[in-house]
Amino acid sequence: MEKGKVITITSRKGGVGKTTTLLNLAGVYSNLEKKVLLLDLDLYSSSIAISLNLKSDKTIYNMVLDITNNKFQDVNDYLTKYNDYIYVLPSVNDPRLASHIKVKYIEQIINMVKHQFDIVLIDTSHILSDLNIIIYDNTDTLLNIMSNDPVDLVNTKNFVNIVKDINFKNLKIMLNEGNSQEEKYFSMYDIRTFLEYNVSYHLGSEFYIKAIDKYVIDGKILTLNNVYPKNKKEYKKLEGIGLDLLKEE
């Protein structure tokens, strides 16, 4: 199998819809019959398994432990199946185990899984840690989700400057205004001018889902459960974003 596309979803603060966006993209790719791995490297929240209501006997901790002790055989031993196209490598079940996930294993794991999947979607924390730097270095496309919030705007600008300094070529910014109904402080022109960087994607208030917690409790992905029907503009927009993320720069 050819090398798959690695797309990392990140943010500069919590609560901006990072994991929801990742899951919606996974649903789009599943509908396109792409084999997708959701790699949860947000080691202190395990949000993917929780959002999909998955119970997993093995996590990335078990995988790293077996690699360390020369017991590792097959990456599939650590994956949890969601449907015929979506698989999950869960984060640790206990955040106290996060410190055992040494960054030297992360590059090895990413290189391993991208040869078995069409697309690897990585969820990260919003902290600019050594772990996240390694993830970014092994990513084809980095998608930063931001909200229309003054603090988030400043933090995103700082992040853009860091990405420019390290010469990372494929950073995409998504403004997500569909995650809440809070006041919108800035226009798109204001945001682009302040960032001095293009905002590639925008999810507006039409993406606000009041009953989002119900879908999380039921372990449902919105793009797979007719919340965003395939013939509606919201789904088409998410599908367009998903396809654009797969393009080679």
Salt bridges, closest charged atoms under 4 A:
ASP42 OD2 - LYS18 NZ 3.68
ASP84 OD1 - LYS81 NZ 3.31
ASP94 OD2 - ARG96 NH2 2.65
ASP123 OD1 - LYS18 NZ 2.86
ASP149 OD2 - LYS13 NZ 3.93
GLU177 OE1 - HIS202 NE2 2.61
GLU196 OE2 - LYS157 NZ 3.32
ASP218 OD2 - LYS214 NZ 3.13
ASP244 OD2 - LYS172 NZ 3.94
ASP244 OD1 - LYS247 NZ 3.47
GLU248 OE2 - LYS5 NZ 3.90
GLU249 OE2 - LYS172 NZ 3.47
